[in-house]
């Protein structure tokens, strides 16, 4: 069973534009993580935000977390063609289990 | 530092045949995970090891799937017999000691299994 629901399922933008992906979840969490997966490859960890944090930055990535709404968003600024990939949010529950959403497929056109 | 290594990368078998996947985690990572990823979906945990011990195998279909992690390093996931619905990508991941499963996980490239 997958806890996270991601929105949108697919997103197509032009290079240089910002991309925003949203994730909602159902139960309490220890932390929330975002991963990227290029076609045919394994997942790469992007950023982790703990349940007591509200916002976190890493390079062109900005993640927000609203535990009252059980939602998170990932913003990629100034997107590049190389950002084309599937992006997954994953929640870690109090038992330490990582549960992935269905992912957002991002396409950045040059 | 070498990443998580998996082999084979691709496997095509006929239904009812056995198949095995191998994973070598990042050196020093005591926690190892096997995930199943269907097309267009996120990965789903099959089993988690802390050293040699399987601490969460609740999602592993034990009638046909088995796994082992001898000596707490490499791991093997086996399916016997394979069914058509087992076609998927099997991912291995590892994470370090300390906060363990609460930390980021490092994923291998996966094994894409096709059952005909």
Backbone of each chain as ProteinMPNN parsed JSONL, in Angstrom:
{"seq_chain_A": "XXXXXXXXXXXXXXXXXXXXXXXXXXXXXXXXXXXXXXXXXXXXXXXXXXXXXXXXXXXXXXXXXXXXXXXXXXXXXXXXXXXXXXXXXXXXXXXXXXXXXXXXXXXXXX", "coords_chain_A": {"N_chain_A": [[0.851, -1.19, 0.0], [0.467, 2.274, -0.713], [1.241, 5.316, 0.778], [1.56, 8.017, 0.104], [0.147, 10.524, -1.987], [0.549, 11.954, -5.067], [0.683, 15.003, -6.831], [0.924, 17.082, -9.653], [0.271, 14.079, -11.647], [1.713, 14.099, -13.937], [3.892, 16.471, -15.448], [4.716, 19.061, -17.608], [7.087, 21.324, -18.67], [8.842, 24.322, -19.758], [12.336, 24.784, -20.23], [14.022, 26.617, -17.721], [11.751, 27.485, -16.445], [9.861, 27.226, -13.348], [9.182, 24.293, -11.408], [6.626, 22.721, -9.668], [5.726, 20.279, -7.368], [3.395, 18.333, -5.609], [2.599, 16.613, -2.563], [0.605, 14.483, -0.683], [-0.249, 12.934, 2.416], [-1.272, 10.348, 4.784], [-0.961, 9.421, 7.474], [0.701, 10.036, 10.683], [4.08, 11.222, 10.65], [7.658, 10.634, 10.796], [9.663, 11.739, 9.228], [9.871, 13.251, 5.94], [10.748, 12.44, 2.67], [12.235, 13.25, -0.497], [12.721, 11.808, -3.648], [14.47, 11.252, -6.735], [14.06, 9.724, -9.903], [15.592, 8.704, -12.7], [14.865, 7.605, -16.032], [14.812, 4.132, -16.181], [16.628, 3.834, -14.167], [17.938, 3.583, -10.755], [16.643, 5.021, -7.659], [17.413, 8.321, -6.511], [18.329, 10.045, -3.669], [17.044, 13.199, -2.747], [16.321, 15.188, -0.815], [15.625, 15.6, 2.663], [13.128, 16.218, 5.019], [12.316, 16.944, 8.301], [9.713, 16.166, 10.677], [9.384, 18.3, 12.387], [10.211, 20.455, 11.019], [9.647, 23.121, 8.693], [10.39, 24.162, 6.285], [12.859, 23.623, 3.771], [15.965, 23.958, 2.058], [17.907, 23.11, -0.807], [20.286, 23.744, -2.915], [18.834, 24.243, -6.028], [16.465, 23.33, -5.115], [13.494, 23.451, -3.18], [11.776, 22.559, -0.376], [8.708, 22.224, 1.276], [6.828, 21.591, 4.245], [3.791, 20.793, 5.667], [2.471, 19.772, 8.408], [0.004, 19.89, 9.59], [-1.782, 19.854, 7.538], [-0.976, 17.601, 6.395], [0.769, 17.518, 4.144], [3.171, 18.128, 1.521], [5.454, 20.017, -0.492], [7.479, 20.147, -3.408], [9.681, 22.277, -4.893], [11.286, 23.057, -7.835], [13.541, 25.254, -8.989], [14.283, 27.339, -11.832], [14.387, 25.34, -13.981], [16.031, 22.618, -15.711], [16.822, 20.755, -18.688], [17.989, 18.412, -17.882], [16.692, 17.875, -15.528], [14.552, 16.361, -16.099], [12.656, 13.671, -15.149], [11.268, 11.171, -12.926], [9.66, 12.047, -9.929], [9.505, 11.27, -6.563], [7.727, 11.362, -3.53], [8.323, 10.305, -0.201], [7.268, 8.96, 2.777], [8.356, 8.595, 6.131], [7.398, 6.605, 8.674], [6.624, 6.431, 12.229], [7.662, 4.028, 12.92], [9.813, 3.763, 11.33], [9.516, 2.998, 8.698], [9.738, 3.374, 5.19], [7.582, 4.803, 2.933], [6.444, 5.07, -0.29], [5.052, 7.472, -2.597], [3.098, 7.637, -5.666], [4.415, 9.098, -7.52], [5.548, 11.877, -9.579], [5.766, 12.634, -12.925], [8.12, 14.444, -14.497], [8.72, 16.549, -17.212], [11.059, 18.411, -18.865], [11.357, 20.695, -21.284], [13.753, 21.621, -23.718]], "CA_chain_A": [[0.0, 0.0, 0.0], [1.247, 3.483, -0.797], [0.595, 6.34, 1.558], [1.588, 9.328, -0.507], [-0.5, 10.781, -3.26], [1.267, 13.075, -5.642], [-0.081, 15.824, -7.761], [0.201, 16.291, -10.645], [0.913, 12.829, -12.04], [2.669, 14.441, -14.987], [4.091, 17.915, -15.565], [5.596, 19.406, -18.717], [7.419, 22.745, -18.626], [9.982, 24.75, -20.569], [13.572, 25.04, -19.505], [14.034, 27.933, -17.089], [10.558, 27.66, -15.611], [9.853, 26.504, -12.07], [8.297, 23.12, -11.347], [6.134, 22.452, -8.32], [5.059, 18.996, -7.194], [2.775, 18.248, -4.291], [2.472, 15.277, -1.991], [-0.224, 14.406, 0.516], [-0.122, 11.644, 3.09], [-2.433, 10.098, 5.636], [-0.696, 9.179, 8.894], [1.781, 10.849, 11.233], [5.37, 10.852, 10.087], [8.91, 11.058, 11.426], [10.201, 12.677, 8.254], [9.417, 13.073, 4.566], [11.901, 12.512, 1.774], [11.974, 13.313, -1.937], [13.676, 11.075, -4.461], [14.362, 11.394, -8.178], [14.382, 8.512, -10.638], [15.713, 8.834, -14.142], [14.318, 6.44, -16.715], [15.626, 2.922, -16.158], [17.658, 3.883, -13.126], [17.483, 3.548, -9.365], [16.248, 6.3, -7.086], [18.451, 9.143, -5.901], [17.782, 10.876, -2.597], [17.218, 14.625, -2.989], [16.216, 16.039, 0.369], [14.849, 15.052, 3.775], [12.613, 17.242, 5.916], [11.802, 16.302, 9.503], [8.343, 16.566, 10.991], [9.367, 19.571, 13.12], [10.696, 21.49, 10.117], [8.598, 23.628, 7.801], [10.939, 24.458, 4.958], [14.257, 23.265, 3.632], [16.489, 24.289, 0.747], [19.135, 22.455, -1.232], [20.537, 24.199, -4.288], [17.627, 24.763, -6.693], [15.302, 22.647, -4.545], [12.891, 23.979, -1.956], [10.731, 21.656, 0.111], [7.923, 22.678, 2.411], [6.066, 20.546, 4.925], [2.695, 21.266, 6.515], [1.985, 18.561, 9.073], [-1.425, 20.036, 9.923], [-2.506, 19.483, 6.317], [-0.372, 16.361, 5.917], [1.16, 17.74, 2.755], [4.504, 18.649, 1.249], [5.664, 20.398, -1.883], [8.844, 20.248, -3.904], [9.83, 23.293, -5.929], [12.562, 23.087, -8.548], [13.617, 26.552, -9.666], [15.118, 27.446, -13.036], [14.549, 23.94, -14.383], [16.915, 22.272, -16.829], [16.419, 19.52, -19.368], [18.498, 17.294, -17.082], [15.779, 17.614, -14.41], [13.52, 15.435, -16.568], [12.727, 12.453, -14.354], [10.115, 10.982, -12.035], [9.955, 12.506, -8.576], [8.687, 10.558, -5.58], [7.816, 11.671, -2.111], [8.287, 9.097, 0.626], [7.13, 9.283, 4.196], [8.905, 7.66, 7.106], [6.514, 6.621, 9.839], [7.304, 6.364, 13.524], [8.353, 2.756, 12.985], [10.98, 3.813, 10.458], [9.257, 2.427, 7.377], [9.666, 4.351, 4.105], [6.457, 4.494, 2.055], [6.51, 5.957, -1.436], [3.892, 7.823, -3.39], [3.111, 7.119, -7.028], [5.368, 9.864, -8.307], [5.214, 12.869, -10.602], [6.68, 12.544, -14.063], [8.439, 15.798, -14.938], [9.399, 16.676, -18.497], [11.533, 19.773, -19.079], [11.692, 20.81, -22.706], [14.778, 22.642, -23.976]], "C_chain_A": [[0.885, 1.239, 0.0], [0.516, 4.585, -0.079], [0.494, 7.644, 0.811], [0.795, 9.395, -1.78], [0.124, 12.028, -3.827], [0.458, 13.736, -6.726], [0.852, 16.886, -8.328], [0.902, 14.961, -10.923], [1.953, 13.081, -13.113], [2.706, 15.952, -15.139], [5.085, 18.179, -16.687], [5.824, 20.9, -18.718], [8.585, 23.037, -19.563], [11.186, 24.972, -19.658], [13.561, 26.462, -18.958], [12.832, 28.202, -16.202], [10.718, 26.9, -14.29], [8.869, 25.347, -12.139], [7.9, 22.887, -9.898], [5.363, 21.14, -8.303], [4.552, 18.909, -5.761], [2.589, 16.8, -3.867], [1.578, 15.361, -0.767], [-0.104, 13.012, 1.11], [-1.18, 11.525, 4.167], [-2.126, 9.977, 7.122], [0.466, 10.035, 9.381], [3.132, 10.316, 10.754], [6.52, 11.285, 10.987], [9.612, 12.063, 10.522], [9.619, 12.374, 6.882], [10.614, 13.299, 3.658], [11.427, 12.615, 0.329], [13.118, 12.61, -2.658], [13.416, 11.372, -5.931], [14.746, 10.069, -8.82], [14.412, 8.83, -12.125], [15.291, 7.515, -14.788], [15.295, 5.27, -16.667], [16.696, 2.893, -15.083], [17.056, 3.707, -11.74], [17.136, 4.941, -8.871], [17.426, 7.004, -6.435], [17.794, 10.061, -4.878], [18.072, 12.344, -2.885], [17.279, 15.417, -1.685], [15.338, 15.358, 1.405], [14.396, 16.215, 4.64], [11.942, 16.543, 7.093], [10.436, 16.89, 9.876], [8.272, 17.89, 11.754], [9.938, 20.726, 12.285], [9.572, 21.895, 9.168], [9.111, 23.868, 6.386], [12.416, 24.078, 4.947], [14.706, 23.551, 2.208], [17.728, 23.444, 0.474], [19.358, 22.829, -2.688], [19.289, 24.813, -4.895], [16.342, 24.121, -6.149], [14.827, 23.355, -3.285], [11.739, 23.05, -1.592], [10.009, 22.318, 1.281], [7.144, 21.502, 2.979], [5.03, 21.197, 5.825], [2.066, 20.04, 7.175], [0.509, 18.669, 9.445], [-2.288, 19.635, 8.736], [-2.006, 18.161, 5.759], [-0.007, 16.5, 4.434], [2.553, 18.331, 2.673], [4.556, 19.086, -0.201], [7.148, 20.47, -2.171], [8.852, 21.255, -5.033], [11.226, 23.175, -6.516], [12.593, 24.402, -9.309], [14.542, 26.474, -10.877], [15.42, 26.058, -13.602], [15.437, 23.801, -15.619], [16.421, 20.987, -17.477], [16.85, 18.297, -18.564], [17.628, 16.987, -15.861], [14.65, 16.669, -14.809], [13.688, 14.086, -15.878], [11.376, 12.264, -13.657], [10.542, 11.352, -10.625], [8.963, 11.865, -7.611], [8.845, 11.182, -4.203], [7.684, 10.357, -1.35], [8.217, 9.515, 2.08], [7.759, 8.184, 5.038], [8.034, 7.732, 8.346], [7.303, 6.432, 11.125], [8.018, 5.038, 13.705], [9.544, 2.68, 12.054], [10.76, 3.274, 9.061], [9.069, 3.533, 6.347], [8.563, 3.923, 3.15], [6.399, 5.54, 0.963], [5.136, 6.285, -1.999], [4.049, 7.283, -4.802], [4.0, 7.921, -7.951], [4.753, 10.868, -9.248], [6.25, 12.762, -11.701], [6.884, 13.948, -14.628], [9.183, 15.752, -16.266], [9.765, 18.145, -18.686], [12.032, 19.877, -20.509], [12.7, 21.923, -22.931], [14.26, 23.772, -24.845]], "O_chain_A": [[1.936, 1.253, 0.641], [-0.681, 4.784, -0.285], [-0.536, 8.315, 0.868], [0.768, 8.445, -2.562], [0.218, 13.049, -3.145], [-0.333, 13.109, -7.429], [1.531, 17.554, -7.548], [2.026, 14.753, -10.466], [2.956, 12.372, -13.197], [1.691, 16.63, -14.982], [6.168, 17.594, -16.717], [4.867, 21.672, -18.763], [9.226, 22.127, -20.089], [11.052, 25.303, -18.48], [13.145, 27.397, -19.642], [12.887, 29.048, -15.31], [11.596, 26.049, -14.145], [7.857, 25.413, -12.836], [8.751, 22.863, -9.009], [4.466, 20.919, -9.116], [5.211, 19.362, -4.825], [2.445, 15.897, -4.691], [1.776, 16.22, 0.092], [0.116, 12.035, 0.394], [-1.906, 12.481, 4.44], [-2.939, 10.384, 7.952], [1.139, 10.685, 8.582], [3.294, 9.124, 10.493], [6.377, 12.176, 11.824], [10.094, 13.1, 10.979], [8.953, 11.356, 6.692], [11.393, 14.232, 3.854], [10.353, 12.126, -0.021], [14.294, 12.783, -2.338], [12.297, 11.701, -6.325], [15.645, 9.376, -8.343], [13.395, 9.177, -12.726], [15.354, 6.454, -14.168], [16.454, 5.397, -17.061], [17.57, 2.027, -15.091], [15.837, 3.684, -11.571], [17.318, 5.925, -9.588], [18.321, 6.366, -5.881], [16.828, 10.761, -5.181], [19.2, 12.704, -3.225], [18.188, 16.221, -1.483], [14.413, 14.624, 1.059], [15.189, 17.1, 4.96], [11.104, 15.66, 6.907], [10.071, 17.978, 9.432], [7.225, 18.536, 11.772], [10.122, 21.834, 12.788], [8.667, 21.111, 8.881], [8.358, 23.785, 5.415], [13.12, 24.189, 5.95], [13.93, 23.407, 1.264], [18.489, 23.109, 1.381], [18.702, 22.299, -3.584], [18.741, 25.778, -4.362], [15.257, 24.357, -6.681], [15.618, 23.793, -2.449], [10.847, 22.794, -2.401], [10.638, 22.901, 2.164], [6.844, 20.539, 2.273], [5.358, 22.051, 6.648], [1.236, 19.357, 6.576], [-0.165, 17.651, 9.599], [-3.398, 19.134, 8.911], [-2.539, 17.654, 4.772], [-0.424, 15.702, 3.596], [3.048, 18.946, 3.617], [3.802, 18.592, -1.039], [7.959, 20.805, -1.307], [8.121, 21.111, -6.013], [12.222, 23.191, -5.793], [11.757, 24.635, -10.182], [15.457, 25.652, -10.932], [16.58, 25.657, -13.688], [15.573, 24.712, -16.435], [15.679, 20.221, -16.861], [16.166, 17.273, -18.561], [17.807, 15.948, -15.226], [13.878, 16.226, -13.958], [14.727, 13.437, -16.003], [10.471, 13.088, -13.786], [11.641, 11.015, -10.184], [7.75, 11.911, -7.815], [9.954, 11.489, -3.768], [7.02, 9.424, -1.8], [9.016, 10.326, 2.548], [7.699, 7.002, 4.697], [7.936, 8.776, 8.991], [8.525, 6.289, 11.092], [8.896, 4.927, 14.561], [10.217, 1.652, 11.989], [11.719, 3.109, 8.307], [8.346, 4.501, 6.581], [8.595, 2.814, 2.616], [6.316, 6.737, 1.234], [4.193, 5.499, -1.898], [5.003, 6.566, -5.104], [4.31, 7.472, -9.055], [3.601, 10.741, -9.662], [7.454, 12.795, -11.446], [5.96, 14.56, -15.163], [10.153, 15.01, -16.424], [8.896, 19.017, -18.669], [13.006, 19.229, -20.891], [12.543, 23.03, -22.414], [15.002, 24.706, -25.15]]}, "seq_chain_B": "XXXXXXXXXXXXXXXXXXXXXXXXXXXXXXXXXXXXXXXXXXXXXXXXXXXXXXXXXXXXXXXXXXXXXXXXXXXXXXXXXXXXXXXXXXXXXXXXXXXXXXXXXXXXXXXXXXXX", "coords_chain_B": {"N_chain_B": [[33.454, 6.227, -3.438], [31.826, 3.138, -3.798], [28.581, 2.503, -5.077], [25.357, 0.989, -4.382], [25.26, -2.244, -5.559], [23.74, -4.227, -8.009], [22.759, -7.311, -9.449], [21.377, -9.655, -11.841], [21.084, -6.985, -14.323], [19.012, -7.151, -16.062], [16.495, -9.591, -16.608], [14.998, -12.258, -18.215], [12.536, -14.616, -18.081], [10.679, -17.722, -18.277], [7.346, -18.339, -17.168], [6.847, -20.039, -14.076], [9.473, -20.748, -13.786], [12.441, -20.58, -11.708], [14.054, -17.689, -10.196], [16.731, -15.516, -9.321], [17.987, -12.716, -7.539], [20.719, -10.552, -6.904], [22.353, -8.553, -4.438], [24.671, -6.127, -3.442], [25.358, -4.143, -0.826], [26.192, -0.71, 0.095], [29.39, -0.346, 1.5], [29.628, -0.926, 4.937], [27.022, -0.243, 5.499], [24.427, -1.228, 7.497], [21.764, -1.738, 7.223], [19.541, -3.163, 4.97], [17.438, -3.222, 2.148], [14.822, -4.642, 0.172], [12.92, -3.766, -2.594], [9.943, -3.71, -4.578], [9.051, -2.511, -7.729], [6.464, -1.565, -9.672], [5.468, -0.698, -13.011], [5.125, 2.734, -13.472], [4.58, 3.216, -10.848], [5.38, 3.895, -7.367], [8.158, 2.559, -5.454], [7.652, -0.427, -3.49], [8.046, -1.77, -0.313], [9.531, -4.918, 0.202], [11.119, -6.448, 1.967], [13.092, -5.872, 4.881], [16.325, -5.768, 6.215], [18.213, -5.802, 9.204], [21.416, -5.958, 9.714], [21.993, -9.395, 9.793], [19.406, -10.073, 10.26], [16.02, -10.363, 9.379], [13.876, -7.868, 9.754], [11.501, -6.772, 8.975], [9.314, -8.281, 7.13], [6.787, -8.301, 6.259], [5.458, -7.703, 3.886], [6.359, -9.502, 2.079], [5.665, -11.999, -0.216], [5.416, -14.977, 0.973], [4.96, -17.51, 0.038], [6.165, -17.858, -2.407], [8.352, -16.217, -2.571], [11.618, -15.675, -1.312], [14.269, -14.622, 0.845], [17.655, -13.878, 1.715], [20.342, -12.89, 3.844], [23.262, -13.455, 4.268], [25.888, -13.328, 6.628], [25.438, -10.683, 6.974], [25.977, -8.892, 4.887], [26.047, -9.101, 1.668], [23.026, -9.769, -0.202], [20.409, -11.974, -1.26], [17.577, -12.298, -3.278], [14.934, -14.398, -3.986], [12.68, -15.925, -6.302], [10.347, -18.427, -6.608], [7.967, -20.573, -7.741], [8.201, -18.34, -10.582], [5.66, -15.994, -11.53], [3.466, -14.558, -14.019], [2.651, -12.05, -13.111], [4.76, -11.195, -11.627], [6.481, -9.702, -13.059], [8.437, -6.896, -13.043], [10.382, -4.213, -11.621], [13.026, -4.886, -9.486], [14.311, -3.515, -6.71], [17.173, -2.804, -4.769], [18.249, -1.425, -1.711], [20.241, 0.461, 0.628], [21.069, 1.596, 3.94], [22.713, 3.62, 6.457], [24.192, 2.894, 9.689], [23.214, 4.112, 12.947], [20.866, 6.484, 12.884], [19.637, 4.89, 11.198], [16.919, 3.485, 9.612], [15.634, 5.896, 9.464], [17.075, 7.597, 8.049], [18.366, 8.751, 4.846], [18.015, 6.594, 2.026], [20.038, 4.57, -0.049], [19.934, 3.655, -3.332], [20.202, 0.852, -5.54], [20.624, 0.157, -9.111], [18.628, -1.544, -9.868], [16.892, -4.575, -10.879], [15.423, -5.547, -13.777], [12.761, -7.547, -14.244], [11.283, -9.773, -16.475], [8.602, -11.816, -17.003], [7.589, -14.399, -18.991]], "CA_chain_B": [[32.711, 5.149, -2.74], [30.948, 2.415, -4.695], [27.187, 2.516, -4.689], [24.715, -0.314, -4.243], [25.432, -3.019, -6.787], [22.749, -5.279, -8.207], [22.856, -8.099, -10.687], [21.639, -9.027, -13.127], [20.304, -5.778, -14.573], [17.796, -7.576, -16.764], [16.294, -11.029, -16.601], [13.775, -12.709, -18.876], [12.33, -16.037, -17.809], [9.329, -18.199, -18.513], [6.625, -18.553, -15.912], [7.114, -21.26, -13.31], [10.904, -20.906, -13.579], [12.98, -19.83, -10.567], [14.949, -16.581, -10.535], [17.387, -14.957, -8.133], [18.606, -11.403, -7.698], [21.787, -10.363, -5.932], [22.595, -7.168, -4.058], [25.803, -5.807, -2.57], [25.088, -2.779, -0.352], [27.334, 0.161, 0.34], [30.204, -0.862, 2.602], [29.34, -0.348, 6.243], [25.583, -0.061, 5.714], [23.911, -2.429, 8.142], [20.359, -1.93, 6.868], [19.364, -3.475, 3.552], [16.027, -3.3, 1.767], [14.393, -5.039, -1.167], [11.665, -3.161, -3.0], [9.365, -4.053, -5.867], [8.475, -1.324, -8.362], [5.695, -1.784, -10.883], [5.53, 0.401, -13.964], [4.291, 3.884, -13.149], [4.294, 3.245, -9.411], [6.519, 4.029, -6.489], [8.619, 1.276, -4.899], [6.982, -0.966, -2.305], [8.987, -2.582, 0.455], [9.312, -6.352, 0.343], [11.772, -6.939, 3.166], [14.164, -5.047, 5.426], [17.279, -6.457, 7.079], [19.176, -5.141, 10.077], [22.476, -6.982, 9.706], [21.495, -10.643, 9.184], [18.034, -10.328, 10.696], [14.9, -9.785, 8.65], [13.073, -7.228, 10.801], [10.187, -6.446, 8.419], [9.056, -9.031, 5.9], [5.333, -8.432, 6.233], [4.964, -7.569, 2.52], [6.993, -10.504, 1.221], [4.785, -13.163, -0.46], [6.329, -16.031, 1.419], [4.732, -18.786, -0.643], [7.045, -18.003, -3.555], [9.513, -15.35, -2.429], [12.479, -15.87, -0.15], [15.448, -13.757, 0.827], [18.638, -14.148, 2.751], [21.453, -11.944, 3.931], [24.28, -14.165, 5.031], [27.01, -12.529, 7.139], [25.05, -9.289, 7.113], [26.498, -8.026, 3.831], [25.283, -9.318, 0.441], [21.702, -10.361, -0.037], [19.805, -12.597, -2.43], [16.123, -12.408, -3.303], [14.581, -15.475, -4.904], [11.273, -16.187, -6.6], [10.198, -19.785, -7.122], [8.14, -20.308, -9.161], [7.78, -17.003, -11.003], [4.37, -15.859, -12.196], [3.427, -13.43, -14.951], [2.488, -10.811, -12.35], [6.007, -10.816, -10.952], [7.245, -8.804, -13.929], [8.582, -5.614, -12.349], [11.777, -3.894, -11.291], [13.352, -5.209, -8.092], [15.324, -2.562, -6.261], [17.834, -3.006, -3.487], [18.713, -0.17, -1.125], [20.877, 0.305, 1.928], [21.243, 2.824, 4.713], [23.801, 3.466, 7.417], [23.909, 2.738, 11.114], [22.88, 5.365, 13.611], [19.425, 6.638, 12.841], [19.162, 3.761, 10.403], [15.864, 3.613, 8.615], [15.116, 7.251, 9.413], [17.964, 8.344, 7.166], [18.174, 8.52, 3.424], [18.387, 5.285, 1.529], [20.804, 4.585, -1.284], [19.347, 2.622, -4.17], [20.885, 0.293, -6.692], [19.959, 0.425, -10.391], [17.48, -2.423, -10.034], [16.84, -5.68, -11.841], [14.129, -5.572, -14.47], [12.354, -8.929, -14.499], [10.162, -10.019, -17.386], [8.155, -13.204, -16.954], [6.803, -14.677, -20.211]], "C_chain_B": [[31.767, 4.478, -3.716], [29.532, 2.475, -4.163], [26.665, 1.114, -4.481], [24.793, -1.023, -5.593], [24.376, -4.105, -6.851], [23.061, -6.03, -9.485], [21.841, -9.217, -10.663], [20.859, -7.744, -13.291], [18.985, -6.112, -15.246], [17.715, -9.101, -16.712], [14.957, -11.334, -17.253], [13.657, -14.206, -18.644], [10.918, -16.423, -18.198], [8.647, -18.444, -17.167], [6.907, -19.95, -15.387], [8.605, -21.528, -13.135], [11.339, -20.155, -12.312], [13.872, -18.686, -11.054], [15.524, -16.028, -9.231], [18.045, -13.636, -8.487], [19.625, -11.224, -6.578], [22.017, -8.88, -5.682], [23.809, -7.07, -3.146], [25.63, -4.366, -2.107], [26.362, -1.962, -0.225], [28.068, -0.343, 1.584], [29.88, -0.141, 3.901], [27.871, -0.111, 6.523], [24.995, -1.342, 6.3], [22.462, -2.726, 7.769], [20.235, -2.111, 5.365], [17.889, -3.712, 3.277], [15.895, -3.888, 0.36], [13.022, -4.419, -1.42], [11.233, -3.747, -4.342], [8.758, -2.772, -6.44], [7.768, -1.736, -9.652], [5.726, -0.531, -11.744], [4.59, 1.525, -13.554], [3.942, 4.023, -11.68], [5.567, 3.538, -8.62], [6.943, 2.668, -5.959], [7.81, 0.874, -3.671], [7.937, -1.928, -1.606], [8.567, -4.04, 0.483], [9.873, -6.857, 1.67], [12.87, -5.981, 3.58], [15.01, -5.877, 6.374], [18.04, -5.461, 7.942], [20.261, -6.19, 10.323], [21.91, -8.264, 9.082], [20.001, -10.859, 9.405], [17.006, -9.609, 9.837], [13.934, -9.2, 9.667], [11.69, -6.803, 10.296], [10.036, -7.191, 7.1], [7.563, -9.208, 5.694], [4.754, -8.36, 4.822], [5.569, -8.601, 1.573], [6.047, -11.693, 1.034], [5.562, -14.448, -0.206], [6.076, -17.38, 0.749], [5.697, -18.979, -1.803], [8.318, -17.169, -3.468], [10.301, -15.747, -1.184], [13.674, -14.947, -0.283], [16.397, -14.193, 1.921], [19.721, -13.093, 2.696], [22.504, -12.569, 4.85], [25.396, -13.211, 5.414], [26.691, -11.027, 7.167], [25.597, -8.357, 6.054], [25.631, -8.196, 2.584], [23.934, -9.949, 0.742], [21.233, -10.935, -1.359], [18.299, -12.657, -2.235], [15.76, -13.445, -4.356], [13.065, -15.551, -5.094], [11.205, -17.59, -7.202], [8.836, -20.327, -6.755], [7.65, -18.91, -9.516], [6.435, -17.066, -11.711], [4.406, -14.618, -13.091], [3.385, -12.093, -14.213], [3.726, -10.364, -11.604], [6.875, -9.908, -11.804], [7.243, -7.409, -13.322], [10.073, -5.322, -12.251], [11.975, -4.167, -9.802], [14.548, -4.358, -7.678], [15.885, -2.976, -4.906], [18.318, -1.647, -2.994], [19.406, -0.462, 0.191], [20.943, 1.656, 2.634], [22.184, 2.545, 5.873], [23.277, 3.269, 8.829], [23.593, 4.098, 11.712], [21.385, 5.512, 13.608], [18.788, 5.691, 11.83], [18.079, 4.08, 9.425], [15.306, 5.024, 8.528], [15.957, 8.127, 8.499], [17.62, 8.096, 5.717], [18.61, 7.112, 3.08], [19.096, 5.447, 0.198], [20.362, 3.382, -2.119], [20.315, 2.131, -5.242], [20.086, 0.561, -7.952], [18.751, -0.46, -10.639], [17.713, -3.549, -11.016], [15.457, -5.672, -12.46], [13.813, -7.003, -14.845], [11.163, -8.954, -15.437], [9.842, -11.504, -17.351], [7.218, -13.444, -18.131], [5.89, -15.885, -20.025]], "O_chain_B": [[30.99, 5.152, -4.392], [29.309, 2.496, -2.953], [27.439, 0.159, -4.412], [24.434, -0.463, -6.629], [24.141, -4.817, -5.875], [23.556, -5.468, -10.462], [21.469, -9.691, -9.589], [20.022, -7.441, -12.44], [17.973, -5.445, -15.031], [18.728, -9.798, -16.765], [13.926, -10.759, -16.902], [14.566, -14.97, -18.971], [10.065, -15.565, -18.42], [9.304, -18.72, -16.163], [7.164, -20.892, -16.137], [8.975, -22.448, -12.404], [10.678, -19.203, -11.896], [14.379, -18.713, -12.176], [14.882, -16.072, -8.182], [18.584, -13.459, -9.579], [19.42, -11.682, -5.454], [21.894, -8.056, -6.589], [23.95, -7.84, -2.196], [25.743, -3.449, -2.92], [27.467, -2.47, -0.417], [27.45, -0.715, 2.582], [29.86, 1.089, 3.96], [27.499, 0.19, 7.657], [25.057, -2.405, 5.682], [21.984, -3.842, 7.974], [20.758, -1.315, 4.586], [17.183, -4.326, 4.078], [16.734, -3.664, -0.513], [12.104, -4.521, -0.607], [12.056, -4.214, -5.13], [8.05, -2.041, -5.747], [8.402, -2.199, -10.601], [5.984, 0.566, -11.25], [3.403, 1.299, -13.318], [3.107, 4.847, -11.308], [6.678, 3.439, -9.139], [6.162, 1.717, -6.011], [7.343, 1.725, -2.913], [8.551, -2.787, -2.239], [7.41, -4.365, 0.75], [9.208, -7.589, 2.402], [13.505, -5.349, 2.736], [14.489, -6.596, 7.227], [18.459, -4.405, 7.467], [20.052, -7.17, 11.038], [21.401, -8.228, 7.961], [19.405, -11.743, 8.79], [17.107, -8.405, 9.597], [13.247, -9.942, 10.369], [10.804, -6.507, 11.098], [10.573, -6.77, 6.075], [7.126, -10.151, 5.034], [3.674, -8.896, 4.575], [5.301, -8.562, 0.372], [5.664, -12.332, 2.014], [6.278, -14.936, -1.08], [6.889, -18.295, 0.878], [6.023, -20.111, -2.158], [9.262, -17.401, -4.223], [9.733, -16.104, -0.152], [14.045, -14.543, -1.385], [15.996, -14.794, 2.917], [19.983, -12.488, 1.657], [22.605, -12.246, 6.033], [25.805, -12.375, 4.608], [27.585, -10.204, 7.363], [25.681, -7.15, 6.282], [24.606, -7.529, 2.442], [23.729, -10.571, 1.785], [21.601, -10.457, -2.431], [17.811, -13.021, -1.166], [16.23, -13.372, -5.492], [12.286, -15.28, -4.18], [11.901, -17.904, -8.168], [8.557, -20.528, -5.573], [6.787, -18.358, -8.835], [6.11, -18.038, -12.392], [5.262, -13.747, -12.936], [4.009, -11.122, -14.64], [3.748, -9.283, -11.017], [7.891, -9.397, -11.333], [6.187, -6.813, -13.112], [10.908, -6.085, -12.735], [11.183, -3.727, -8.968], [15.642, -4.476, -8.23], [15.159, -3.435, -4.024], [18.751, -0.814, -3.791], [19.185, -1.509, 0.8], [20.882, 2.712, 2.003], [22.426, 1.393, 6.231], [22.094, 3.453, 9.114], [23.7, 5.12, 11.034], [20.691, 4.739, 14.267], [17.573, 5.688, 11.634], [18.285, 4.864, 8.498], [14.565, 5.324, 7.592], [15.591, 9.267, 8.21], [16.708, 7.335, 5.396], [19.456, 6.518, 3.75], [18.789, 6.349, -0.581], [20.413, 2.24, -1.662], [21.127, 2.889, -5.772], [18.994, 1.126, -7.886], [17.936, -0.171, -11.515], [18.602, -3.491, -11.866], [14.447, -5.776, -11.762], [14.507, -7.607, -15.663], [10.169, -8.257, -15.23], [10.697, -12.344, -17.631], [6.187, -12.784, -18.262], [5.162, -16.256, -20.946]]}, "name": "protein", "num_of_chains": 2, "seq": "XXXXXXXXXXXXXXXXXXXXXXXXXXXXXXXXXXXXXXXXXXXXXXXXXXXXXXXXXXXXXXXXXXXXXXXXXXXXXXXXXXXXXXXXXXXXXXXXXXXXXXXXXXXXXXXXXXXXXXXXXXXXXXXXXXXXXXXXXXXXXXXXXXXXXXXXXXXXXXXXXXXXXXXXXXXXXXXXXXXXXXXXXXXXXXXXXXXXXXXXXXXXXXXXXXXXXXXXXXXXXXXXXX"}
